[in-house]
Amino acid sequence: MKKITKILISGAIVVLLSTGLTLGHIYRNEIKDFFTGVFAKAETPSKPNGEEIKGFKFSGNKITGYTGTEVNLQSLPNSYSKTDELIESFDSTYADLSENEEMIEKLMNHSFNCQPQGKDKFYCSDLYSWEEQISVLFEDEDIENIPLKFEILKTTYYEGDDFKVTAIGDRAFEGNTIITDIVIPDYITEIGSGAFDSCSSLINVTLNKNINSLEMSTFCGCINLENINIENITRFDNYVFSGCKSLKNVTLNENLKEISSNLFQNTGLTSIKIPSSVERIKMMAFSGCSNLTEITIEEGVKELDSSFIEGTAVTKLELPSSIVFSDYISFSNDNLEVVKFNMDLSMTQLSNFLYSNNCQVFVKSEIEKECFTDENVNNFAQYNGRIFSLEEYTGEKVQRTGLITDYRFNTPNSSVEVSRYLGTSTILTLPDIVRYEYETLLEQTLSSKEEFDAFYEANKDLQCYEISYMSIDRNEGHAFENINEFKSFIDEKYATASNLFPIDVQAQNMYVYECDYGVPVQSIDLHCFENNQTIEEVVISDTCKHIGEMAFKDCVNLKKVVLGENCKSIAQNSFQGTSEELVIVIQADEVLKVFWSNYIQYILGKVYVKDELLDLYQTSEGWSHIASQIHRMSELEAYLSVQ
């Protein structure tokens, strides 16, 4: 069948605009909620039965509109009677009406009777009511040319008891720019969707105790709304307070089951308490609340949609143990600094959260430990500076102490290696478990050698852990320990590669801390202690698996090195240039492999291994050529006692 939508689209766009209505307005909600008309035959009382009610429109038990000028509505009509006065009638067909903009405008602005040929006359409170009723009457018929008789009415409402008012209809006060205060009396038990949408002057609303539910967009866009009592509301539809920029404080009902989607989106809330009765906080519930700094979620809440605090100023989030997460967790909030997880989390859940949120997390101590096991450390090493146990939680970001300053470290393959020793101690025990974090000091693109020289002059005194570059055109890059070393390289490179530029330059610091749980120090880098004239004794932790090439080269005063039980390999010339007094103690349970050749080199001193491994070392291809220098561990104490 053909419906009035054809008329509105094809013949009355201008009318719609002139009456303040738009297609988006008409179809904002489901069509059945938009129509307010009811089937009824028009009846005209013989005389009015009370004073005229001015400014209000009604339909059935609902207030459907307000055209008055009262700023402070302290009361609303509780009942009414009405009379309908015929002011004009005309005959038409659906097809003709669709071309008659004048008639459409009249029907848009008045109530009217309609009598299709062969049907009873029925009353329409507005054009939308007619659309709904005509759709029912001619559900399976083509009404294009069915004769229609219209009677346009002037409806006057009077004080009376014919109709009891118990509800405010959909969009009844929508767009009102006059009302500042309204009190909803006890006999109103229902407020329709969008009832006060965009009431831009509304400041204070008093709801009665009989209203327990608010429908979609009830107060949406009330930009000056400051006060409303919602303690009795146990159900909210979506967008109820969206855009209420002046609404700063609300108290939620202790039996509320759900925080609906976009409920407080873009409001002025500064803090909110979510009661334990709430089972779910839905998407974008508080999104865009730029003044919201504190949200308290009580034990009992079970679900959180990822975007519920997007765009807020919340920096701290404490999550109760009752929360249940799927594998993917994200809160889409760049301002978050700390999140306290009181519940159990899987490694997948935690990894996904750390990937999508740049904040510190506090988890159960057993979860923190699990992150840094051999099985999981590769996945969590990059986030290690952000993982802490609940015991460390204070509500603020953790500022770590115990900064390691005597060593430099690298982080290859999500592990840590000692790259250089900067201290002056003679006896060293190398760090075994550390946490680290990076800070970017500068980041910019240089397009020419002239820009590079200016960059160097501006930053030549910069102290940093590493400065690096990447050539955009040539896709090559290197890292350097300081800016002077970097400049020397670029100057030399530019002499033969004038197309080196543009380059992306970055300087950063790496801060490393001692801790109980964290990323293991798994290797000693090549040249790490090379030419150190101070160290005499070094104990290498059990986490270390490899000693790099020339790591102790020319350490002429080195007397003793103890390798941990998990050491797996040693480079061929790690001890080149050391003295005959050097004692190397190997505590591993298997023969160390030799890299980068198939035999050890340059060990002039003695090597002590576990007694049961002596024969294997002495006959191993990698160690056999220094067999006479390899001894049983049980002989070590006696040897050291006579030194």
Secondary structure, DSSP 4 states (H G I P E B T S, - for coil): ---HHHHHHHH-HHHHHHTT--HHHHTSS-HHHH-----------SS--S-B--SEEEETTEEEEE----SEE-----EEEEEEEEEEEEEEEHHHHTT-HHHHHHHHHSEEEEEETTS--EEESSHHHHHHHHHHHTTTS--TT-EEEEEEEEEEEEEEEEEE--EE-TTTTTT-SS--EEE--TT--EE-TTTTTT-TT--EEE--TT--EE-TTTTTT-TT--EE--TT--EE-TTTTTT-TT-------TT--EE-TTTTTT----EEEE-TT--EE-TTSSTT-TT--EEEE-TT--EE-TTTTTT----EEEE-TT----S------TT--EEEE-S---HHHHHHHHHH--SEEEE-HHHHHHHTSTTTHHHHGGGGGGEEEGGG--SS------B--SEEEE-GGGSEEEEEE----SEEE---EEEEEEEEEEEEEE-SHHHHHHHHHHHTT---SEEEEEETTT--EEEESSHHHHHHHHHHHHHH-GGG-SEEEEEEEEEEEE-SSSEEEEEE-TTTTTT-SS--EEE--TT--EE-TTTTTT-TT--EEEE-TT--EEETTTTTT--TT-EEEE--SSPPEEESSSS-----SEEEE-GGGHHHHHHSTTTGGGGGGEEEGGGHHHHHHT-
